[in-house]
Amino acid sequence: MNFCSDCGAKVSLQAIAGDERQRYVCTDC
């Protein structure tokens, strides 16, 4: 996954609080 399905911006792998795995997160929305 390279781009957000909602806005089309780039996504990045980030660790979210309470989750042990890294997830793709949109940097804009």
Secondary structure in CASP SS format (residue, H / E / C, confidence):
PFRMAT SS
TARGET T0000
AUTHOR 0000-0000-0000
METHOD secondary structure of the structure
MODEL  1
M C 1.00
N C 1.00
F E 1.00
C C 1.00
S C 1.00
D C 1.00
C C 1.00
G C 1.00
A C 1.00
K E 1.00
V E 1.00
S E 1.00
L E 1.00
Q E 1.00
A E 1.00
I C 1.00
A C 1.00
G C 1.00
D C 1.00
E C 1.00
R C 1.00
Q E 1.00
R E 1.00
Y E 1.00
V E 1.00
C E 1.00
T C 1.00
D C 1.00
C C 1.00
END
